[in-house]
Structures are given as C-alpha cells and as structure tokens.
Amino acid sequence: MTGFERGLRTAKGLLLPAFAGLLLSGCVVGPDYRTPLLVVPATWSDWKATKPAKPAQLSLWWRKLRDPVLNQLVEEAVAGNLDVATAKAKIREARASYRQSAGTLFPSADGSASATRNKVAATTSGGTASETYDQYQAGFDASWELDLFGANHRSVEAARYGLDASQESLRSTLLTLIGDVASNYVQARGYQTRIALARRSAASQRQTAELTRTMALAGTATAADVAKAMGQASSTEADVPTLEANYAEAVHRLSVLTGRPPAALVERLKRPTSIPAPRLPIPTGIPADILLTRPDVRMAERQYAQYTAKIGQAEAARYPSVSLTGDISTTALKLGDLGRNSTIGWSFGPTLSVPLFNAGQLQAAVEIAKAQRDQYFIAYKAAVLTALEDVENATVSLSQERIRNGKLASSAKSYGDAARLERTLYKAGETSLLDVLDAERSLYSAEDTLLQSRVSIATDYIALNKALGGGWDGTIDSAKPEVFDVGAGPRLASETQ
C-alpha cells in the first residue's frame, strides 16, 4: 500500500464518523406539506335524487363522436403538436432539476493532476545562474455540506413537486389540445353541411325564380316578382363565401394543431361528411372527482406543495451551516516519487458559517416564501372553483341545447311542409309570390339554425368532457427530444439526435 493510499484511508476513517454524527443531529425546518381539504358540493345542480351518480366516463371520450377521421386527427395532434412538445421538454427540464437538487445531499469529490517544467533564476557571487526542473502534483479534494436544518432536503422536495406539476401541465396541454382538435373538426364539418344547405336552398330558390319568369311571360306575374325571386336566391348564395372562409379557417387551425402547415389537411377533409353526433347522455360523476381528474387543478395543488417546501429552504438559511472539507495532495520532482510519505500532505475539518447580521434579509426571504405559498393556495382554490363552474356551465348548455334542438327540428319540418305547399299553390295561381319567398326564406333559416344547433350539441359535449378532465390516456414519451418538420421551412430539433 502506497503512502497516498494510506493517507486516503486515514482521512476516510476520521471524516466518516464525523459526517455521520453531524448528519444524525440534523433536522428539517419549515412546514411539512399536507394536502388541503376543500369543501365542494356533494352533487351537480342537475342531479336528481332518484338517479345515482355514476363515475364520469373520460377514457377516450372523443371516440364517442363516432368519427374515424377525428380519431386519426387526435392521434396525429398528440404526436405532432408543438405545445405538447414544449410541455414534454419542460418535463425533461424538471427531471434534470430534480436530479440536480438530489445531488446536493451527497458529498462532492474532485481529482486533479499536473506536470510542469520550471526554470528558476538565482544570483550567486559569481553572477547569475538558473536551474530547470520538473514538478509533478496529484490531489484529491472532497466536500460535503451537512444538511443540518434541511435546506437541501426541502430543495429536493420542492423539485419533486415541480416535476409533478410539469407532468400535470402536459396532461392539461393534452386536454386542451384534444378539445381544440375535436371542436375545430366539428366546426369544419358543420360549415361543410351548411354550405351544402345554402347551395341546395339557393338552387330551389332559383327554380322559383325561373317559374316566376315563365309566369311573367304568360302574364300571370310581373317583372318585379322575377327580380324579387332572383334577389332572394342571390342573397342565399351570398352566404356561401362567408361559410367557405370559416370552413377554411377551421381546417387551417386543425392543420396547425397537428403540427403541420395550414393547408396540409385541405385535400384530406375536402369530402363532406355529417356533423359528428355524440352518444348522450354521459355520466358526470360527483364534484369531488374534479380534484383528481382535472390536470389544471392537480397542477395547481402540486405548485402549492412546491412553494410550501420552499418555505423550509428560506427558513434553513437563517440557521448555521456546516461543511466538511478534506484534501490530500502529493507533490514531487520526479514522477516515481508521487505517493511517498515525504511528498504527501493532507488537511480536513469542518467549516461553520453563522449568519450574524443581514439587516432582516433572511427573515424577509421567509416571509416572501410564505406569501408565495399563500398565492399558490389561492390559485389552487380558484382552479377548483373554475373547474366546478366549467362543468356546471357545460352541463346546462348541453341539456338546454338538446331541448332547443328538438324544437328546431320540429320547426324545420313545419317550415318544409309550408314551403312545399306554398309552391304548389303558387303554381296553381292560388297564392302570391311573396308568400312563397317568405316560406322559402323561413325554411332556409330554420334548417341552417338546426345545423348550427347540432354543431352546438357536439361542441357542448366536447366542453363537458374537457371540464371533467378527460384527456389522452395513451403513452407519451417525454424523455425523448422532439424533431419536427414544419413544411417547407428548415428542420428544427430541440437537441442533436
């Protein structure tokens, strides 16, 4: 065994008992986190006493809209959306921060070595002389900040809660993303259906105008009647460009949500299909479920826990700190002499730091941490109330829109019957053109409003599932850096693969 190895063993034998004794005497200051108990209603406002509450059905809720294209778009958005990629990168950052904080609980050690060529000038009685020599050095340094009052433990605790919050942030991003994809898809299909309705109605009104033109040639109608009929047909046709523009915007938004250029889905969604219709009604569970299912609520609770732990960090800074340091080094003029007893030097011992006067800065830091903790507790309560409000609003909107839709369907049917009857009577010369135009205008308006109501039912269904906290249940790999292709632009990567 070399002298250098004996020095390492000696230092280890002296330092480790001191480390253990001081560590065992430590404590963790600051408040320990406890999950807050919030009072929430026992039932939703539309709950009937005769109807037991069933658990909310949140798993893959968008599939209940029964549209394969929508299912594909949701999967593509989860894989390619840039907001999701950002949230995943934040999780990687939080994981690294947690590992970094955990490292402060352990000793740190560094090794060093050097070899130098030196020249020294000296004055003698005979003049000036110089001497050239080699010098070799090796050393080992170790240090450990004893966490006597738990500052580092609180730091690790805060980092762990921060990691939890970042994971809930990803879930919240996914919830919003899937809801946006579904809503824009429903809107796009709604615009397509309304465009087809406008064109059909305009064609029917053009037929009425042509009939009126024929009757004018026969002397049973006037030129003014022809102009009125043509004007109504043109007015209906004028709705088409606006609907086309709205449809294009919805498709462009869908494309961007999936991480593609705006026009990427134009051809894919070109063929019209029906407006997605959800299976209703859906169970909503009980209000207390919100505390477990809404990711924004869970994220707010984790942030509250994180800032509770930071109080302990600030509190521990007011107490003394102790660090243990030690080093062993060997210096020689010949490489072979390194490690000999005569070349070895070592030192070790504790360092005590006591805050004596800081003009109240450390106490102010504690008060700042407590105020921040209180702010996040208020934010948590606000998130819960907002979640409850979202569910109540979506539930009421959905139930009332269903009632409205039934009335609109009855209205559209009646107007359809009236329009057909008015045309028959008009051909027989038993009614005026104004009655026919009014019936056709009312029918178009009723059918268009009915289509909008169907879109509203689907979007209210989507809003309710978002409010309940429904989201992506599949696997998300947040450990792998993302690489994106944003169309014709440059290829972007968060890290070199």
C-alpha positions as CSV (number, residue, x, y, z in Angstrom):
1,M,0.0,0.0,0.0
2,T,1.5,3.4,-1.0
3,G,1.6,6.3,1.3
4,F,-1.0,8.1,-0.8
5,E,-3.5,5.2,-0.3
6,R,-2.7,5.2,3.5
7,G,-3.5,8.9,3.6
8,L,-6.8,8.4,1.9
9,R,-7.7,5.6,4.3
10,T,-6.7,7.7,7.3
11,A,-8.8,10.7,6.1
12,K,-11.8,8.4,5.4
13,G,-11.6,6.9,8.9
14,L,-11.6,10.3,10.5
15,L,-14.1,12.0,8.3
16,L,-16.9,9.5,8.0
17,P,-17.7,9.2,11.8
18,A,-17.8,13.0,12.0
19,F,-20.1,13.1,8.9
20,A,-22.5,10.5,10.4
21,G,-22.6,12.2,13.8
22,L,-23.4,15.6,12.4
23,L,-25.9,14.3,9.9
24,L,-27.9,12.4,12.6
25,S,-28.1,15.5,14.7
26,G,-29.8,17.5,11.9
27,C,-33.4,18.4,11.5
28,V,-35.7,19.7,8.8
29,V,-37.2,23.2,9.4
30,G,-40.3,24.7,7.8
31,P,-43.8,23.4,7.4
32,D,-44.5,19.9,6.1
33,Y,-46.9,19.8,3.3
34,R,-50.4,18.4,3.8
35,T,-52.9,18.0,1.0
36,P,-55.6,20.7,1.6
37,L,-59.1,19.6,2.2
38,L,-61.5,21.8,0.2
39,V,-65.3,21.8,0.6
40,V,-67.1,21.0,-2.7
41,P,-70.7,20.4,-3.4
42,A,-72.0,16.9,-3.0
43,T,-73.8,16.8,-6.3
44,W,-74.1,18.7,-9.6
45,S,-77.0,21.1,-9.9
46,D,-78.8,19.0,-12.5
47,W,-78.5,15.8,-10.4
48,K,-81.8,14.1,-9.5
49,A,-82.1,12.4,-6.1
50,T,-83.7,9.3,-7.8
51,K,-80.7,9.0,-10.1
52,P,-77.5,7.7,-8.5
53,A,-74.3,9.4,-9.7
54,K,-72.2,7.2,-11.9
55,P,-68.4,7.7,-12.4
56,A,-67.5,10.1,-15.2
57,Q,-66.6,8.3,-18.4
58,L,-63.5,10.1,-19.5
59,S,-61.4,7.5,-21.3
60,L,-61.1,8.2,-25.0
61,W,-64.3,10.3,-24.8
62,W,-63.8,11.7,-28.4
63,R,-64.4,8.3,-29.8
64,K,-68.0,8.5,-28.7
65,L,-68.4,11.1,-31.5
66,R,-68.1,8.1,-33.8
67,D,-65.9,9.7,-36.5
68,P,-62.8,7.7,-37.6
69,V,-61.2,10.8,-39.2
70,L,-61.4,12.7,-35.9
71,N,-59.8,9.8,-34.1
72,Q,-56.9,9.9,-36.5
73,L,-56.5,13.6,-36.2
74,V,-56.4,13.4,-32.4
75,E,-53.6,10.8,-32.5
76,E,-51.7,12.9,-35.1
77,A,-52.1,16.1,-32.9
78,V,-50.8,14.3,-29.8
79,A,-47.8,13.2,-31.8
80,G,-47.0,16.4,-33.6
81,N,-48.4,19.4,-31.7
82,L,-45.7,21.9,-30.7
83,D,-47.3,22.9,-27.4
84,V,-47.2,19.2,-26.4
85,A,-43.6,19.1,-27.4
86,T,-42.9,22.1,-25.3
87,A,-44.6,20.5,-22.3
88,K,-42.6,17.4,-22.7
89,A,-39.4,19.4,-22.8
90,K,-40.4,21.1,-19.6
91,I,-40.8,17.6,-18.0
92,R,-37.3,16.7,-19.1
93,E,-36.1,20.0,-17.6
94,A,-37.9,19.3,-14.3
95,R,-36.5,15.8,-14.1
96,A,-33.0,17.1,-14.6
97,S,-33.6,19.8,-11.9
98,Y,-34.8,17.2,-9.5
99,R,-31.6,15.1,-10.1
100,Q,-29.5,18.2,-9.7
101,S,-31.2,19.1,-6.4
102,A,-30.8,15.5,-5.1
103,G,-27.1,15.7,-5.8
104,T,-26.7,18.3,-3.1
105,L,-27.5,15.7,-0.4
106,F,-24.2,13.8,-1.2
107,P,-20.5,14.7,-0.9
108,S,-18.7,16.0,-3.9
109,A,-15.2,15.0,-4.9
110,D,-12.6,16.3,-7.4
111,G,-9.3,14.9,-8.5
112,S,-6.5,16.9,-10.1
113,A,-3.1,16.3,-11.5
114,S,-0.5,18.5,-13.1
115,A,3.0,18.3,-14.6
116,T,5.1,21.4,-15.1
117,R,8.5,22.4,-16.4
118,N,10.0,25.2,-14.3
119,K,13.1,27.5,-14.5
120,V,14.3,29.4,-11.5
121,A,16.9,32.2,-11.8
122,A,19.3,32.7,-8.8
123,T,22.0,35.3,-8.1
124,T,25.4,34.0,-6.9
125,S,28.8,35.5,-6.1
126,G,29.9,34.6,-9.5
127,G,26.9,36.0,-11.3
128,T,23.5,34.8,-12.3
129,A,22.6,31.1,-12.6
130,S,19.4,29.3,-13.5
131,E,18.0,26.0,-12.6
132,T,15.5,24.0,-14.6
133,Y,13.4,21.2,-13.0
134,D,10.2,19.2,-13.4
135,Q,7.4,19.2,-10.9
136,Y,4.5,16.7,-10.6
137,Q,1.4,17.0,-8.5
138,A,-1.7,15.0,-7.8
139,G,-4.5,15.7,-5.4
140,F,-8.0,14.7,-4.2
141,D,-10.5,17.2,-2.8
142,A,-13.8,16.3,-1.1
143,S,-16.5,18.4,0.5
144,W,-19.9,17.9,2.0
145,E,-22.4,20.5,3.1
146,L,-24.2,18.9,6.1
147,D,-27.9,19.4,5.7
148,L,-28.4,20.1,9.4
149,F,-31.6,22.1,9.0
150,G,-33.0,20.5,5.9
151,A,-32.4,23.2,3.3
152,N,-31.2,20.7,0.7
153,H,-34.0,18.2,1.6
154,R,-36.6,21.0,1.1
155,S,-34.9,21.9,-2.2
156,V,-35.3,18.2,-3.3
157,E,-38.8,18.2,-2.1
158,A,-39.7,21.3,-4.0
159,A,-38.1,19.9,-7.1
160,R,-40.1,16.7,-6.9
161,Y,-43.3,18.7,-6.6
162,G,-42.2,20.8,-9.5
163,L,-41.7,17.6,-11.6
164,D,-45.2,16.5,-10.6
165,A,-46.6,19.9,-11.7
166,S,-44.8,19.7,-15.1
167,Q,-46.4,16.3,-15.7
168,E,-49.8,17.7,-14.9
169,S,-49.1,20.6,-17.2
170,L,-48.5,18.1,-20.0
171,R,-51.9,16.5,-19.2
172,S,-53.5,19.9,-19.2
173,T,-52.0,20.7,-22.6
174,L,-53.2,17.4,-24.0
175,L,-56.7,18.0,-22.6
176,T,-56.9,21.5,-24.3
177,L,-55.3,20.1,-27.5
178,I,-57.8,17.3,-27.9
179,G,-60.7,19.5,-27.1
180,D,-59.5,22.1,-29.7
181,V,-59.0,19.4,-32.3
182,A,-62.5,18.0,-31.7
183,S,-64.1,21.4,-31.7
184,N,-62.5,22.7,-34.9
185,Y,-63.3,19.4,-36.6
186,V,-66.9,19.6,-35.6
187,Q,-67.0,23.3,-36.8
188,A,-65.4,22.3,-40.1
189,R,-68.0,19.6,-40.7
190,G,-70.7,22.0,-39.7
191,Y,-69.6,24.6,-42.2
192,Q,-69.4,22.0,-44.9
193,T,-73.0,20.9,-44.2
194,R,-74.2,24.5,-44.0
195,I,-72.5,25.3,-47.3
196,A,-74.3,22.3,-48.9
197,L,-77.6,23.6,-47.4
198,A,-77.1,27.1,-48.7
199,R,-76.4,25.8,-52.2
200,R,-79.4,23.5,-52.2
201,S,-81.7,26.3,-50.9
202,A,-80.3,28.7,-53.5
203,A,-80.9,26.2,-56.3
204,S,-84.5,25.7,-55.1
205,Q,-85.0,29.5,-55.0
206,R,-83.5,29.7,-58.5
207,Q,-86.2,27.3,-59.6
208,T,-88.9,29.5,-58.1
209,A,-87.3,32.5,-59.9
210,E,-87.4,30.6,-63.2
211,L,-91.0,29.6,-62.6
212,T,-91.8,33.2,-61.9
213,R,-90.1,34.2,-65.1
214,T,-92.2,31.7,-67.0
215,M,-95.4,33.0,-65.4
216,A,-94.3,36.6,-66.2
217,L,-94.1,35.7,-69.9
218,A,-97.6,34.3,-69.6
219,G,-98.8,37.5,-68.0
220,T,-99.6,36.0,-64.6
221,A,-96.5,37.6,-62.8
222,T,-94.6,40.8,-63.1
223,A,-91.0,41.7,-63.7
224,A,-90.9,42.9,-60.1
225,D,-91.8,39.4,-59.0
226,V,-89.0,38.0,-61.1
227,A,-86.5,40.5,-59.6
228,K,-87.6,39.6,-56.0
229,A,-87.2,35.9,-56.6
230,M,-83.8,36.3,-58.2
231,G,-82.7,38.6,-55.4
232,Q,-83.6,36.1,-52.7
233,A,-81.7,33.4,-54.5
234,S,-78.6,35.7,-54.7
235,S,-78.9,36.6,-51.1
236,T,-78.8,32.9,-50.1
237,E,-75.9,32.3,-52.4
238,A,-74.0,35.2,-50.7
239,D,-73.8,33.1,-47.5
240,V,-71.6,30.6,-49.2
241,P,-68.3,32.6,-49.4
242,T,-68.6,33.5,-45.7
243,L,-69.2,29.9,-44.8
244,E,-66.3,28.8,-47.1
245,A,-63.9,31.2,-45.4
246,N,-65.0,30.0,-41.9
247,Y,-64.5,26.4,-43.1
248,A,-61.0,27.2,-44.4
249,E,-60.1,28.8,-41.1
250,A,-61.2,25.7,-39.1
251,V,-59.2,23.4,-41.4
252,H,-56.1,25.6,-41.2
253,R,-56.4,25.6,-37.4
254,L,-56.7,21.8,-37.4
255,S,-53.6,21.5,-39.5
256,V,-51.6,23.7,-37.2
257,L,-52.8,21.8,-34.2
258,T,-51.4,18.6,-35.7
259,G,-48.0,20.4,-36.2
260,R,-48.4,20.8,-40.0
261,P,-48.6,23.8,-42.3
262,P,-52.1,25.4,-42.5
263,A,-53.1,23.9,-45.9
264,A,-51.9,20.3,-45.1
265,L,-55.4,18.9,-44.4
266,V,-57.4,20.7,-47.2
267,E,-57.5,17.8,-49.6
268,R,-57.9,15.2,-46.8
269,L,-61.1,16.9,-45.4
270,K,-62.4,18.0,-48.8
271,R,-65.1,15.4,-49.0
272,P,-68.0,16.5,-46.7
273,T,-69.4,14.2,-44.0
274,S,-72.1,14.6,-41.5
275,I,-71.7,16.6,-38.3
276,P,-70.4,14.2,-35.5
277,A,-73.2,13.3,-33.1
278,P,-72.2,12.2,-29.5
279,R,-73.9,9.5,-27.6
280,L,-75.9,11.1,-24.9
281,P,-76.4,11.5,-22.0
282,I,-73.0,10.9,-20.4
283,P,-72.3,10.3,-16.7
284,T,-70.5,13.2,-14.9
285,G,-69.6,11.6,-11.6
286,I,-69.6,13.9,-8.5
287,P,-68.0,17.3,-8.0
288,A,-65.2,15.9,-5.7
289,D,-63.9,13.9,-8.7
290,I,-62.7,17.2,-10.1
291,L,-59.8,17.2,-7.6
292,L,-58.5,14.0,-9.1
293,T,-59.4,14.3,-12.8
294,R,-58.7,17.9,-13.8
295,P,-55.0,18.3,-14.6
296,D,-55.0,22.0,-14.1
297,V,-56.4,21.5,-10.6
298,R,-53.8,18.8,-9.8
299,M,-51.1,21.1,-11.3
300,A,-52.2,23.9,-9.0
301,E,-52.1,21.6,-6.0
302,R,-48.6,20.4,-6.8
303,Q,-47.4,24.0,-7.2
304,Y,-48.9,24.8,-3.8
305,A,-46.9,21.9,-2.4
306,Q,-43.7,23.1,-4.2
307,Y,-43.9,26.5,-2.7
308,T,-44.7,25.1,0.8
309,A,-41.4,23.3,0.6
310,K,-39.6,26.5,-0.4
311,I,-40.5,28.0,2.9
312,G,-38.3,25.4,4.6
313,Q,-35.5,26.4,2.2
314,A,-35.7,30.0,3.2
315,E,-36.1,29.1,6.9
316,A,-33.0,27.0,6.9
317,A,-30.9,29.8,5.6
318,R,-31.4,31.6,8.9
319,Y,-29.5,28.8,10.8
320,P,-25.8,28.0,10.9
321,S,-24.4,25.8,8.2
322,V,-21.6,23.3,8.5
323,S,-19.4,22.0,5.6
324,L,-16.8,19.2,5.9
325,T,-13.9,19.6,3.6
326,G,-10.8,17.5,3.1
327,D,-7.9,17.2,0.7
328,I,-4.9,15.0,0.1
329,S,-2.2,16.0,-2.3
330,T,1.2,14.7,-3.3
331,T,4.0,16.8,-4.9
332,A,7.3,15.5,-6.2
333,L,10.1,16.5,-8.6
334,K,10.1,13.0,-10.0
335,L,7.1,11.1,-11.3
336,G,8.1,8.0,-9.4
337,D,8.2,9.8,-6.1
338,L,4.5,10.7,-6.1
339,G,2.7,8.8,-3.3
340,R,5.7,8.6,-1.0
341,N,5.1,9.7,2.6
342,S,7.5,12.5,2.3
343,T,5.5,14.1,-0.6
344,I,2.0,13.7,0.9
345,G,0.1,16.5,2.5
346,W,-3.5,16.4,3.7
347,S,-6.0,18.5,5.6
348,F,-9.6,18.1,6.7
349,G,-12.1,19.6,9.1
350,P,-15.4,21.3,9.4
351,T,-16.3,24.9,8.4
352,L,-19.0,26.6,10.4
353,S,-20.9,29.6,8.9
354,V,-23.3,31.5,11.2
355,P,-25.5,34.4,9.9
356,L,-24.9,37.1,12.4
357,F,-26.3,40.3,10.8
358,N,-28.1,40.7,7.5
359,A,-30.5,43.6,8.2
360,G,-33.5,41.3,8.2
361,Q,-32.9,39.9,4.7
362,L,-33.2,36.3,5.6
363,Q,-36.4,36.8,7.6
364,A,-37.8,38.8,4.6
365,A,-37.0,35.8,2.4
366,V,-39.0,33.6,4.7
367,E,-42.0,36.0,4.5
368,I,-41.7,36.1,0.7
369,A,-41.8,32.3,0.6
370,K,-44.9,32.2,2.8
371,A,-46.6,34.9,0.7
372,Q,-45.8,32.9,-2.5
373,R,-47.2,29.8,-0.8
374,D,-50.4,31.6,0.1
375,Q,-50.7,32.9,-3.5
376,Y,-50.5,29.3,-4.9
377,F,-53.0,28.1,-2.3
378,I,-55.4,30.8,-3.5
379,A,-54.7,29.8,-7.1
380,Y,-55.5,26.1,-6.2
381,K,-58.8,27.1,-4.7
382,A,-59.6,29.3,-7.8
383,A,-58.7,26.4,-10.1
384,V,-61.2,24.2,-8.2
385,L,-63.9,26.8,-8.4
386,T,-63.3,27.3,-12.1
387,A,-63.4,23.6,-12.8
388,L,-66.7,23.3,-11.0
389,E,-68.1,26.3,-12.9
390,D,-66.9,24.8,-16.2
391,V,-68.7,21.5,-15.5
392,E,-71.9,23.3,-14.4
393,N,-71.9,25.6,-17.4
394,A,-71.2,22.8,-19.9
395,T,-73.9,20.5,-18.4
396,V,-76.5,23.2,-18.5
397,S,-75.6,24.3,-22.1
398,L,-75.7,20.7,-23.3
399,S,-79.0,19.8,-21.7
400,Q,-80.7,23.0,-22.9
401,E,-79.3,22.8,-26.4
402,R,-80.7,19.3,-26.7
403,I,-84.1,20.7,-25.8
404,R,-83.6,23.6,-28.3
405,N,-82.6,21.1,-31.0
406,G,-85.8,19.2,-30.6
407,K,-87.8,22.4,-31.1
408,L,-85.7,23.5,-34.1
409,A,-86.2,20.1,-35.7
410,S,-90.0,20.4,-35.4
411,S,-89.8,24.0,-36.7
412,A,-87.7,23.0,-39.7
413,K,-90.2,20.2,-40.6
414,S,-93.1,22.6,-40.3
415,Y,-91.4,25.2,-42.5
416,G,-90.5,22.5,-45.0
417,D,-94.2,21.4,-45.3
418,A,-95.3,25.1,-45.6
419,A,-92.7,25.8,-48.3
420,R,-93.8,22.8,-50.4
421,L,-97.5,23.7,-50.0
422,E,-96.8,27.4,-51.0
423,R,-95.0,26.3,-54.1
424,T,-97.9,24.1,-55.1
425,L,-100.4,26.8,-54.5
426,Y,-98.2,29.3,-56.4
427,K,-98.1,27.1,-59.4
428,A,-101.9,26.9,-59.3
429,G,-102.1,30.7,-59.0
430,E,-103.8,30.5,-55.6
431,T,-101.2,32.4,-53.6
432,S,-98.7,35.2,-54.1
433,L,-95.0,35.1,-54.8
434,L,-94.3,36.9,-51.5
435,D,-95.9,34.0,-49.6
436,V,-93.6,31.6,-51.5
437,L,-90.5,33.7,-50.9
438,D,-91.3,34.1,-47.3
439,A,-91.8,30.3,-46.8
440,E,-88.5,29.5,-48.6
441,R,-86.6,32.1,-46.6
442,S,-88.1,30.8,-43.4
443,L,-87.2,27.2,-44.3
444,Y,-83.6,28.0,-45.1
445,S,-83.2,29.9,-41.9
446,A,-84.8,27.1,-39.8
447,E,-82.7,24.4,-41.4
448,D,-79.5,26.5,-41.0
449,T,-80.3,27.1,-37.4
450,L,-80.9,23.4,-36.9
451,L,-77.5,22.6,-38.3
452,Q,-75.9,25.1,-36.0
453,S,-77.7,23.6,-33.1
454,R,-76.2,20.2,-34.0
455,V,-72.8,21.7,-34.0
456,S,-73.5,23.3,-30.6
457,I,-74.5,19.9,-29.1
458,A,-71.3,18.4,-30.2
459,T,-69.2,21.3,-29.0
460,D,-71.0,21.4,-25.7
461,Y,-70.3,17.7,-25.3
462,I,-66.6,18.4,-26.0
463,A,-66.7,21.2,-23.5
464,L,-68.2,19.0,-20.8
465,N,-65.6,16.3,-21.3
466,K,-62.8,19.0,-21.1
467,A,-64.4,20.4,-17.9
468,L,-64.5,16.9,-16.3
469,G,-60.8,16.5,-17.1
470,G,-61.0,14.0,-19.9
471,G,-57.8,13.7,-21.9
472,W,-55.2,11.5,-23.6
473,D,-54.9,8.0,-21.9
474,G,-52.2,6.7,-24.2
475,T,-48.4,6.6,-23.7
476,I,-46.5,9.8,-24.0
477,D,-42.7,9.6,-24.1
478,S,-41.5,12.8,-22.5
479,A,-37.9,11.6,-22.3
480,K,-37.1,11.8,-26.0
481,P,-36.3,15.1,-27.6
482,E,-38.6,16.1,-30.4
483,V,-37.8,16.6,-34.1
484,F,-40.3,18.5,-36.2
485,D,-40.8,19.1,-39.9
486,V,-42.7,22.3,-40.4
487,G,-43.3,22.0,-44.1
488,A,-41.0,23.9,-46.5
489,G,-39.1,25.6,-43.7
490,P,-35.9,24.5,-42.0
491,R,-35.8,21.3,-40.0
492,L,-35.9,22.1,-36.3
493,A,-34.6,19.9,-33.5
494,S,-34.6,20.5,-29.8
495,E,-31.4,18.5,-29.5
496,T,-28.9,16.8,-31.9
497,Q,-30.0,13.3,-32.4
